[in-house]
Amino acid sequence: MNILDYAKGVEKLVDPMEVGKVMFFQTKMRRLPVWAQRKIVTSATKKADKMPFVVEPYCSFLFYEITEPEKMQQFLPSGFRPAKSAIFDGDKPKYYGIVTMFRVHSSVFWGARTEFYLVAENEETGLLSWIICDYISDTISYDEKHGLKSPDASRAVMTTTCEGDFVCEMKNEDDKKYVRCEMNLGGAKLKGLDKRLWIEGNTSIAYGRLAGEADGDLFSLTFFPEEMKQALEIPVSKVRKAEVLCGTGRLGGVLERAVSFPYAQHMLSDAPGQRTHYGSEEALRAAVEKVHFGKIKTLGN
């Protein structure tokens, strides 16, 4: 298994017509109590424990340095503590709050999503982890706290232009959460990423207190490490607008870095309630190379 074959294999697991059926099914399921939704999803993931997850080009990140890390703990799930991280190779590790803006297609949903992260360490495994503290989406989603969640950001904008602009405008009117970002990619250069944050961290992802339950609902992505090898470093001077409001706020953070991936990233995500553990980059690579797409039964198909 090589990177190109893996990318094609993941893409072939996504059927737009089946995604449409899942989204229609969600309009019926949302009438059920959350406990019933969890039971149905748990039953489904016993038969299909993976979900193809394709992050489309120009997934972008805003990094805010947090100068008062003691404020982070209240938003972290049990078993996690605030941790410093580097962004690019050679960076000095700092405490960060992160805003991620991306379009995704998978076997169960298709659309735009903005997520608000804190970086923490899993006290049990020692792995650096991405903690999803809040999110907004123009498509359906699922987490333990809300169940099968309807879109909460209508008329969202997330796109690029022929002049090299990246634009994101997403707003949840009910909860008063929003992201408005405009930045130009001209002059941005590819730069090597810190392996611990981008590779290790993406094998240890959990929902924080606002977005999920106290236990975090830990899950992993399965991908070739090269997917997280490098990204565009966008000069902060090219960020014309970066307005963010969410449940965690920015914890007083100051915008320090802007990052964007100019290519699609192909991954298999653990289905809800499933937990894959990779203790090292070598273990992750070995697992990816052994993937047999003909034997995978994915959530949503």
Buried (B, 14 or more C-beta within 10 A) or exposed (E): EEBEEBBEBBEEBBBEEBBEEBBEBBEEBBEBEBEEBBEBBEEBBEEBBBBBBBBBEBBBBBBBBBEEBEBBEEBBBEBBEBBBBBBBEEBEBBBBBBBBBBBBBBBBBBBBBBBBBBBBBBEEBEBBBBBBBBBBBBBBBBBBBBBBBEBBBEEBEBEBEEEEBBBBBBBBEEBEBBBBBBBBBEEBEEBEBBBBBBBBBBBBBBBBBBBBBBEBBBBBBBBBBEBBEBBBBBBBEBBEEBEBBBBBBBBEBEBBBBBBBBBBBBBBBBBBBBEBEBEEBEEBBEBBEEBEBEEBEBBBB
